[in-house]
Amino acid sequence: MTDRVYPSAKPATNGAAAPNPAFPATKAQLYSNARPAYRPQPHLHRRSRSRCCSCCLWIIFLLILQIFIGAICGAVFYLIYKPQRPTFSVTSLKLSTFNITSSNQLTSRFDINVTGRNPNKKLVFFYNPIAISILSKDDIDVGDGSIPAFTHGKKNTTLLKARITSSGKPLESSDVTTLKAEMKSKAGLGLKVRLDTKVRVKVFGVKTPKIGIRVHCEGIKVTSLPTAKAAAKASTSNAKCKVDVRVKIWKWTV
């Protein structure tokens, strides 16, 4: 039995050259050019940011629209009603008692008449009780009182009367010195009157929310001291009153 020889390469058939050995596929074969190119997707936070911007723009637009509508309504209201602030004036003030003891305590008594006028033809004012104070020209409180609540009708003038007292009110030494010096001076004792209250306005049969107001009157002088027989009458010819609207925003009043 003869041995069989196995050649290392298969002989060519019919004189043709032997085929090239197979190699691994190229990258072009693995990744075809016909495959769609990779496109990165947009990030989600960009979309959310654009939505937030749109919401902010809408909110700003609505605020501007509300302000615009409010301005139009205010202009129409002003043209129809022509609202004016009420006015106040101190028509008379009498000082019956004004005594400072050796222990720096003040006892005083004032009788005051205040005239309030409502110049509006279509507005009615409803006042809460009014806190009234009398101060010296240096803002030393020398008496406090109150005026009951009242209704201020259309084109109405109302006379408000109040008795303002101070019984044994303690004073600082510097305030005592200031008051005594003014009482002895020729110019007399300069006084201020302050009224604080809240008011509602009736418009078109509807009452508005309460609004704080302060009336501040200056230019009042007492040139003589009261006696046991007669009260001292203050000069009010130069008195001027100013009405300020006071709006409370959280902890602040403006």
ZALUMSE-192264 format. One record per residue: x, y, z of N, C-alpha, C, O in turn; residue in three letters. Coordinates in steps of 0.1 Angstrom, whole numbers. Layout:
// residues N
SITE   n_xx   n_yy   n_zz  ca_xx  ca_yy  ca_zz   c_xx   c_yy   c_zz   o_xx   o_yy   o_zz  type
SITE      X      Y      Z      X      Y      Z      X      Y      Z      X      Y      Z   ALA
...
// end
This chain:
// residues 254
SITE   n_xx   n_yy   n_zz  ca_xx  ca_yy  ca_zz   c_xx   c_yy   c_zz   o_xx   o_yy   o_zz  type
SITE      9    -12      0      0      0      0      9     12      0     18     13      8   MET
SITE      6     21     -9     15     33    -11     10     44     -2     -2     45      0   THR
SITE     19     53      2     15     65      9      9     76      0     14     78    -11   ASP
SITE     -1     83      4     -7     94     -3     -1    107      1      1    110     13   ARG
SITE      2    115     -9      8    128     -6     -2    139     -8     -9    140    -18   VAL
SITE     -3    147      2    -13    158      2     -5    171      0      2    175      8   TYR
SITE     -7    177    -12      0    190    -15     -5    201     -6    -16    201     -1   PRO
SITE      4    211     -4      0    223      5    -10    232     -2    -17    239      5   SER
SITE    -10    232    -15    -20    240    -23    -26    232    -33    -20    223    -39   ALA
SITE    -39    235    -36    -46    228    -46    -41    232    -59    -41    244    -62   LYS
SITE    -38    222    -68    -32    226    -81    -43    233    -89    -55    231    -88   PRO
SITE    -38    241    -99    -47    249   -108    -54    239   -117    -48    229   -121   ALA
SITE    -66    243   -121    -73    235   -130    -73    241   -144    -76    253   -145   THR
SITE    -70    233   -154    -69    237   -168    -60    249   -169    -63    258   -178   ASN
SITE    -50    250   -163    -40    261   -164    -44    274   -159    -36    284   -160   GLY
SITE    -56    275   -152    -60    288   -146    -52    291   -133    -49    282   -126   ALA
SITE    -50    304   -131    -43    308   -119    -52    306   -106    -64    307   -107   ALA
SITE    -45    303    -96    -52    300    -83    -59    313    -78    -52    324    -78   ALA
SITE    -71    312    -73    -78    324    -67    -70    330    -55    -64    323    -48   PRO
SITE    -72    343    -53    -65    350    -42    -72    345    -29    -84    343    -28   ASN
SITE    -65    344    -19    -71    340     -6    -80    351     -1    -78    363     -3   PRO
SITE    -91    347      6   -101    357     11    -96    365     23    -89    359     32   ALA
SITE    -99    378     23    -94    387     34   -107    393     41   -118    392     36   PHE
SITE   -105    398     53   -117    404     60   -123    416     53   -116    423     45   PRO
SITE   -136    418     54   -143    428     46   -138    442     51   -135    444     62   ALA
SITE   -138    451     41   -134    465     43   -144    473     50   -156    468     52   THR
SITE   -140    485     56   -150    493     63   -161    498     54   -173    499     58   LYS
SITE   -158    501     41   -168    505     32   -179    494     30   -191    497     28   ALA
SITE   -174    481     31   -184    471     29   -192    469     42   -204    466     41   GLN
SITE   -186    471     54   -194    470     66   -204    482     68   -215    479     72   LEU
SITE   -200    494     64   -209    506     65   -212    511     51   -204    517     45   TYR
SITE   -224    508     47   -228    511     33   -230    526     32   -235    533     41   SER
SITE   -227    532     21   -229    546     18   -244    550     17   -248    561     18   ASN
SITE   -252    540     14   -266    542     13   -273    544     27   -285    547     27   ALA
SITE   -267    541     38   -272    542     51   -274    557     55   -264    565     52   ARG
SITE   -285    561     60   -287    576     64   -277    580     74   -273    573     83   PRO
SITE   -273    593     72   -263    599     81   -268    601     95   -281    603     96   ALA
SITE   -261    600    105   -265    602    119   -267    617    122   -259    625    119   TYR
SITE   -279    621    127   -282    634    131   -286    635    145   -295    628    150   ARG
SITE   -279    643    153   -282    644    168   -295    651    170   -299    660    163   PRO
SITE   -303    645    180   -316    650    183   -315    663    192   -305    663    201   GLN
SITE   -324    672    191   -323    684    200   -326    680    214   -333    671    217   PRO
SITE   -319    688    223   -320    685    238   -334    689    243   -340    699    238   HIS
SITE   -339    682    253   -353    685    258   -353    698    265   -363    705    265   LEU
SITE   -342    702    272   -342    715    279   -343    727    270   -348    737    275   HIS
SITE   -339    726    258   -342    737    248   -357    739    246   -361    750    245   ARG
SITE   -364    728    245   -378    729    243   -385    735    255   -394    743    253   ARG
SITE   -381    730    267   -387    735    279   -384    750    281   -392    758    285   SER
SITE   -372    754    276   -368    768    277   -377    777    268   -381    788    272   ARG
SITE   -379    772    256   -387    780    247   -402    781    252   -408    791    250   SER
SITE   -407    770    258   -420    771    264   -421    781    275   -431    788    276   ARG
SITE   -411    781    284   -411    791    295   -411    805    289   -418    814    294   CYS
SITE   -403    807    279   -402    821    273   -416    825    267   -420    836    268   CYS
SITE   -423    815    261   -436    818    255   -446    821    267   -454    831    265   SER
SITE   -445    814    278   -454    817    289   -452    831    295   -461    838    298   CYS
SITE   -439    834    296   -435    848    301   -440    859    292   -446    869    297   CYS
SITE   -439    857    279   -444    867    270   -459    868    271   -464    880    271   LEU
SITE   -466    857    273   -481    858    274   -485    865    287   -494    873    287   TRP
SITE   -478    862    298   -481    869    311   -478    884    310   -487    891    315   ILE
SITE   -467    888    304   -464    902    302   -475    909    294   -479    920    297   ILE
SITE   -479    902    283   -489    907    274   -502    909    282   -509    920    280   PHE
SITE   -506    899    290   -519    901    298   -518    912    308   -528    919    310   LEU
SITE   -506    913    314   -505    924    324   -506    938    317   -513    947    322   LEU
SITE   -499    939    306   -500    952    299   -515    955    294   -519    966    295   ILE
SITE   -522    944    290   -535    945    286   -544    950    297   -553    959    296   LEU
SITE   -542    944    309   -550    948    321   -547    962    325   -556    970    328   GLN
SITE   -534    967    324   -531    980    328   -538    990    318   -543   1000    321   ILE
SITE   -538    986    305   -544    994    295   -559    996    297   -564   1006    296   PHE
SITE   -565    984    300   -580    985    302   -583    993    315   -592   1001    315   ILE
SITE   -575    991    325   -577    999    338   -575   1014    335   -583   1022    341   GLY
SITE   -565   1018    327   -563   1032    324   -575   1037    316   -580   1049    319   ALA
SITE   -581   1029    307   -593   1034    299   -605   1036    309   -612   1046    308   ILE
SITE   -607   1026    318   -618   1027    327   -616   1039    336   -626   1046    339   CYS
SITE   -604   1041    341   -601   1053    350   -604   1066    342   -610   1075    348   GLY
SITE   -600   1067    330   -603   1079    322   -617   1081    320   -622   1092    321   ALA
SITE   -625   1070    317   -639   1072    315   -646   1076    329   -655   1084    329   VAL
SITE   -642   1070    340   -647   1073    353   -645   1088    356   -654   1095    361   PHE
SITE   -633   1092    353   -629   1106    356   -638   1116    348   -642   1126    353   TYR
SITE   -640   1113    335   -647   1121    326   -662   1122    331   -668   1132    330   LEU
SITE   -667   1111    335   -681   1110    339   -684   1117    353   -693   1125    354   ILE
SITE   -676   1113    363   -678   1117    377   -670   1129    381   -674   1136    390   TYR
SITE   -658   1131    375   -650   1142    378   -647   1143    394   -651   1152    400   LYS
SITE   -642   1132    399   -640   1131    414   -631   1141    420   -621   1145    413   PRO
SITE   -634   1146    432   -625   1156    439   -624   1151    453   -634   1145    459   GLN
SITE   -613   1154    459   -611   1150    473   -620   1160    482   -622   1171    479   ARG
SITE   -624   1154    493   -632   1163    503   -622   1173    509   -610   1170    509   PRO
SITE   -627   1184    513   -618   1194    520   -623   1196    534   -634   1194    538   THR
SITE   -613   1200    542   -616   1203    556   -609   1216    560   -599   1220    555   PHE
SITE   -615   1223    570   -609   1235    576   -613   1236    590   -624   1232    595   SER
SITE   -603   1242    598   -606   1244    612   -612   1258    614   -606   1268    611   VAL
SITE   -625   1258    618   -632   1271    618   -631   1278    632   -632   1290    633   THR
SITE   -629   1270    643   -627   1276    656   -620   1266    665   -621   1254    664   SER
SITE   -612   1271    674   -605   1263    684   -604   1271    697   -599   1283    697   LEU
SITE   -608   1266    708   -607   1272    721   -599   1264    731   -601   1252    731   LYS
SITE   -591   1270    738   -582   1264    748   -588   1267    762   -586   1279    766   LEU
SITE   -593   1258    769   -599   1260    782   -589   1257    793   -589   1264    804   SER
SITE   -581   1247    792   -571   1243    802   -558   1240    796   -557   1233    785   THR
SITE   -547   1245    801   -534   1241    797   -524   1243    808   -519   1254    811   PHE
SITE   -522   1232    816   -514   1233    828   -503   1222    828   -506   1210    825   ASN
SITE   -491   1226    831   -480   1216    832   -475   1216    847   -471   1227    852   ILE
SITE   -476   1205    853   -472   1204    867   -457   1203    869   -449   1202    859   THR
SITE   -453   1203    882   -439   1203    885   -433   1189    881   -421   1187    880   SER
SITE   -441   1179    881   -437   1165    877   -438   1163    862   -438   1151    858   SER
SITE   -438   1174    854   -439   1173    840   -451   1165    834   -449   1157    825   ASN
SITE   -462   1168    840   -475   1162    835   -484   1173    830   -485   1183    836   GLN
SITE   -490   1170    818   -498   1180    811   -513   1177    813   -517   1165    811   LEU
SITE   -520   1187    816   -535   1186    816   -540   1197    807   -537   1209    809   THR
SITE   -548   1193    797   -553   1203    787   -567   1200    783   -572   1188    785   SER
SITE   -574   1210    777   -587   1208    772   -589   1218    760   -587   1230    762   ARG
SITE   -593   1212    749   -595   1220    737   -609   1217    732   -614   1206    733   PHE
SITE   -616   1227    726   -629   1225    719   -627   1230    705   -623   1242    703   ASP
SITE   -629   1221    696   -626   1224    682   -638   1222    673   -646   1213    675   ILE
SITE   -639   1231    663   -649   1229    652   -642   1227    639   -634   1236    635   ASN
SITE   -645   1216    632   -639   1214    619   -650   1213    609   -660   1206    611   VAL
SITE   -649   1220    597   -659   1219    587   -654   1210    575   -643   1213    570   THR
SITE   -662   1201    572   -659   1192    561   -668   1194    549   -680   1196    551   GLY
SITE   -662   1195    537   -670   1198    525   -668   1187    515   -657   1182    512   ARG
SITE   -679   1182    509   -679   1173    498   -683   1180    485   -694   1183    483   ASN
SITE   -673   1183    476   -676   1191    464   -682   1183    453   -685   1188    442   PRO
SITE   -683   1170    454   -687   1161    444   -703   1160    442   -710   1161    452   ASN
SITE   -707   1160    430   -721   1159    427   -727   1145    427   -739   1143    428   LYS
SITE   -718   1135    425   -722   1121    423   -716   1111    432   -718   1099    431   LYS
SITE   -708   1116    442   -700   1107    451   -705   1110    465   -707   1122    469   LEU
SITE   -706   1099    473   -710   1100    487   -698   1094    495   -694   1083    491   VAL
SITE   -694   1100    506   -683   1095    514   -689   1090    527   -697   1096    534   PHE
SITE   -684   1078    531   -688   1072    544   -675   1071    553   -666   1063    550   PHE
SITE   -675   1079    564   -663   1080    572   -665   1071    584   -675   1070    591   TYR
SITE   -654   1064    588   -652   1057    600   -651   1067    612   -649   1079    609   ASN
SITE   -651   1063    624   -648   1073    635   -634   1079    633   -625   1072    628   PRO
SITE   -633   1092    636   -620   1099    632   -613   1101    645   -618   1106    655   ILE
SITE   -600   1097    645   -591   1100    656   -585   1114    654   -579   1117    643   ALA
SITE   -586   1123    663   -581   1137    662   -571   1140    673   -573   1136    684   ILE
SITE   -560   1146    669   -549   1150    678   -545   1164    676   -546   1169    665   SER
SITE   -541   1171    687   -536   1184    686   -521   1183    690   -518   1178    701   ILE
SITE   -512   1189    682   -498   1189    685   -493   1203    684   -499   1212    678   LEU
SITE   -481   1205    691   -475   1218    690   -468   1219    677   -467   1209    669   SER
SITE   -462   1231    674   -455   1232    661   -443   1223    660   -438   1221    649   LYS
SITE   -438   1219    672   -426   1210    672   -431   1195    674   -423   1186    677   ASP
SITE   -444   1192    670   -449   1179    670   -450   1172    684   -449   1160    685   ASP
SITE   -452   1180    694   -455   1175    708   -470   1173    710   -477   1182    708   ILE
SITE   -474   1161    713   -488   1158    714   -493   1164    727   -488   1161    738   ASP
SITE   -503   1173    726   -509   1180    737   -523   1177    740   -529   1182    749   VAL
SITE   -529   1168    732   -543   1164    734   -548   1155    723   -544   1156    711   GLY
SITE   -557   1146    727   -563   1136    718   -578   1134    720   -583   1136    731   ASP
SITE   -585   1131    709   -599   1129    710   -604   1122    698   -596   1116    691   GLY
SITE   -617   1122    696   -623   1114    685   -636   1121    680   -642   1129    688   SER
SITE   -640   1118    668   -652   1123    662   -660   1111    657   -654   1102    650   ILE
SITE   -673   1110    660   -680   1098    656   -681   1097    640   -679   1106    633   PRO
SITE   -684   1084    636   -685   1082    621   -697   1090    616   -707   1093    623   ALA
SITE   -696   1094    603   -707   1101    597   -706   1099    582   -697   1094    576   PHE
SITE   -717   1103    575   -719   1102    561   -718   1116    555   -725   1125    559   THR
SITE   -710   1117    544   -708   1130    537   -716   1129    524   -711   1123    515   HIS
SITE   -728   1135    524   -736   1135    512   -731   1143    500   -721   1150    502   GLY
SITE   -737   1142    489   -733   1149    477   -735   1164    479   -745   1169    484   LYS
SITE   -724   1172    475   -724   1186    477   -728   1191    491   -737   1200    492   LYS
SITE   -723   1184    501   -727   1186    514   -716   1192    523   -704   1190    520   ASN
SITE   -720   1201    532   -710   1207    542   -714   1202    556   -726   1205    560   THR
SITE   -705   1196    563   -708   1191    576   -699   1197    587   -687   1199    585   THR
SITE   -705   1202    598   -697   1207    609   -694   1196    619   -703   1190    624   LEU
SITE   -681   1194    622   -677   1184    631   -672   1191    644   -663   1199    643   LEU
SITE   -677   1187    655   -673   1192    668   -666   1181    677   -671   1170    677   LYS
SITE   -656   1185    684   -649   1176    692   -643   1183    704   -639   1194    704   ALA
SITE   -642   1175    715   -635   1180    727   -623   1171    729   -623   1159    730   ARG
SITE   -611   1178    729   -599   1171    730   -592   1174    743   -590   1185    747   ILE
SITE   -588   1163    750   -583   1165    764   -570   1157    766   -567   1148    758   THR
SITE   -563   1161    776   -551   1153    781   -551   1155    796   -551   1166    801   SER
SITE   -551   1143    803   -552   1144    817   -539   1137    823   -538   1124    823   SER
SITE   -530   1145    828   -518   1139    835   -509   1132    825   -503   1123    828   GLY
SITE   -508   1138    812   -500   1132    802   -485   1134    805   -481   1146    807   LYS
SITE   -477   1124    807   -463   1127    810   -455   1132    798   -457   1128    787   PRO
SITE   -446   1142    801   -439   1148    790   -424   1147    793   -420   1146    805   LEU
SITE   -416   1148    783   -401   1148    784   -397   1162    789   -404   1172    787   GLU
SITE   -386   1162    796   -381   1175    801   -379   1186    790   -382   1197    791   SER
SITE   -373   1181    779   -371   1190    768   -384   1195    762   -385   1207    758   SER
SITE   -394   1187    761   -407   1191    756   -414   1201    766   -420   1211    761   ASP
SITE   -412   1200    779   -417   1209    788   -411   1223    786   -417   1233    786   VAL
SITE   -398   1223    785   -390   1235    783   -395   1242    770   -397   1254    770   THR
SITE   -397   1235    759   -401   1240    747   -415   1246    748   -418   1258    743   THR
SITE   -425   1239    754   -438   1244    755   -439   1257    764   -446   1266    760   LEU
SITE   -432   1257    775   -432   1269    784   -426   1281    777   -431   1292    779   LYS
SITE   -416   1279    769   -410   1290    761   -420   1295    751   -421   1308    749   ALA
SITE   -427   1287    744   -437   1291    734   -449   1299    741   -454   1308    736   GLU
SITE   -453   1294    753   -464   1300    759   -461   1314    764   -470   1323    765   MET
SITE   -448   1317    767   -444   1330    772   -440   1339    760   -439   1351    762   LYS
SITE   -438   1334    748   -434   1342    737   -446   1350    732   -457   1347    734   SER
SITE   -442   1361    725   -452   1370    719   -459   1363    707   -471   1366    704   LYS
SITE   -452   1354    700   -458   1348    689   -469   1338    693   -478   1334    685   ALA
SITE   -469   1334    705   -479   1325    710   -476   1310    708   -465   1307    703   GLY
SITE   -485   1302    712   -483   1287    711   -489   1282    697   -501   1283    695   LEU
SITE   -479   1278    689   -483   1273    676   -489   1259    677   -483   1250    684   GLY
SITE   -500   1256    670   -506   1243    671   -509   1237    657   -511   1244    647   LEU
SITE   -510   1224    657   -513   1216    645   -525   1207    649   -526   1202    660   LYS
SITE   -533   1204    639   -545   1195    641   -543   1183    631   -541   1186    619   VAL
SITE   -544   1171    636   -543   1159    627   -555   1150    629   -559   1147    640   ARG
SITE   -561   1146    618   -572   1137    618   -569   1125    609   -564   1126    598   LEU
SITE   -572   1113    615   -569   1101    608   -582   1092    608   -588   1091    619   ASP
SITE   -585   1087    596   -597   1079    595   -596   1070    582   -587   1071    575   THR
SITE   -607   1062    580   -608   1055    568   -622   1059    562   -632   1061    569   LYS
SITE   -623   1059    549   -635   1063    542   -638   1054    530   -629   1048    524   VAL
SITE   -651   1052    528   -656   1044    516   -663   1054    507   -670   1063    512   ARG
SITE   -662   1052    494   -669   1060    485   -680   1052    478   -678   1041    473   VAL
SITE   -692   1058    477   -703   1052    470   -704   1057    456   -706   1069    454   LYS
SITE   -702   1048    446   -702   1052    432   -711   1043    425   -710   1030    426   VAL
SITE   -721   1048    418   -730   1040    410   -738   1030    418   -741   1019    413   PHE
SITE   -740   1034    431   -747   1025    440   -738   1014    446   -743   1005    453   GLY
SITE   -725   1014    443   -716   1004    448   -705   1012    457   -700   1022    453   VAL
SITE   -702   1006    469   -693   1011    478   -679   1005    475   -677    993    474   LYS
SITE   -669   1014    475   -655   1010    473   -649   1004    486   -655   1007    497   THR
SITE   -638    997    486   -631    993    498   -627   1006    506   -626   1016    500   PRO
SITE   -624   1004    519   -620   1015    527   -606   1020    523   -597   1012    521   LYS
SITE   -605   1033    523   -592   1039    520   -588   1048    532   -597   1056    537   ILE
SITE   -576   1047    536   -571   1056    547   -569   1070    543   -563   1072    532   GLY
SITE   -572   1080    551   -569   1094    548   -564   1100    560   -568   1097    571   ILE
SITE   -555   1110    558   -550   1119    569   -552   1133    566   -548   1138    555   ARG
SITE   -558   1141    575   -560   1155    573   -550   1162    582   -550   1160    595   VAL
SITE   -542   1171    577   -532   1178    585   -534   1193    583   -533   1198    572   HIS
SITE   -536   1199    595   -539   1214    595   -528   1221    602   -524   1217    613   CYS
SITE   -523   1232    597   -513   1240    603   -517   1255    603   -527   1259    596   GLU
SITE   -509   1263    610   -512   1277    610   -521   1282    621   -527   1293    619   GLY
SITE   -523   1274    631   -532   1278    643   -523   1283    654   -513   1277    657   ILE
SITE   -527   1294    660   -519   1300    671   -528   1304    683   -539   1309    681   LYS
SITE   -523   1302    695   -530   1306    707   -520   1317    713   -509   1314    718   VAL
SITE   -525   1329    713   -516   1340    718   -518   1344    732   -510   1352    738   THR
SITE   -528   1338    739   -530   1341    753   -534   1328    760   -540   1319    754   SER
SITE   -531   1327    773   -534   1316    781   -548   1317    786   -553   1328    789   LEU
SITE   -555   1305    789   -569   1306    794   -568   1310    809   -558   1308    816   PRO
SITE   -579   1316    813   -580   1319    828   -591   1311    834   -598   1304    827   THR
SITE   -593   1313    847   -604   1306    854   -618   1310    849   -627   1302    850   ALA
SITE   -619   1322    843   -632   1327    839   -635   1325    824   -646   1324    820   LYS
SITE   -624   1325    816   -626   1325    802   -616   1316    795   -604   1315    799   ALA
SITE   -620   1310    784   -611   1302    776   -603   1311    766   -608   1322    762   ALA
SITE   -592   1306    762   -584   1314    752   -588   1309    738   -589   1297    735   ALA
SITE   -591   1319    730   -595   1316    716   -583   1316    707   -575   1326    706   LYS
SITE   -581   1306    699   -570   1305    690   -573   1312    677   -585   1313    673   ALA
SITE   -563   1317    670   -564   1323    657   -564   1312    646   -554   1305    645   SER
SITE   -574   1311    638   -575   1301    628   -576   1307    614   -579   1300    604   THR
SITE   -574   1320    613   -576   1327    600   -565   1322    590   -568   1322    577   SER
SITE   -553   1318    594   -543   1314    585   -541   1298    585   -532   1293    579   ASN
SITE   -551   1292    591   -550   1277    591   -553   1271    577   -562   1275    570   ALA
SITE   -545   1262    573   -546   1255    561   -546   1240    563   -538   1235    571   LYS
SITE   -555   1232    557   -556   1218    558   -553   1211    545   -557   1215    534   CYS
SITE   -546   1200    546   -542   1192    535   -547   1177    537   -545   1172    548   LYS
SITE   -553   1172    527   -559   1158    528   -550   1149    520   -547   1151    508   VAL
SITE   -544   1139    526   -536   1129    520   -542   1115    521   -548   1111    531   ASP
SITE   -541   1108    510   -546   1094    509   -535   1085    514   -523   1086    510   VAL
SITE   -538   1076    523   -528   1067    529   -532   1052    526   -543   1048    530   ARG
SITE   -523   1046    518   -525   1032    514   -515   1023    521   -503   1026    521   VAL
SITE   -520   1012    527   -512   1003    535   -508    992    525   -516    984    520   LYS
SITE   -495    990    523   -489    979    516   -481    970    525   -470    974    529   ILE
SITE   -487    959    528   -481    949    538   -478    956    551   -488    959    558   TRP
SITE   -466    960    554   -463    965    567   -461    981    566   -459    987    577   LYS
SITE   -461    986    554   -458   1000    552   -471   1008    549   -479   1002    541   TRP
SITE   -472   1020    553   -483   1029    550   -477   1041    542   -469   1048    547   THR
SITE   -483   1043    530   -478   1053    521   -489   1063    518   -487   1073    511   VAL
// end
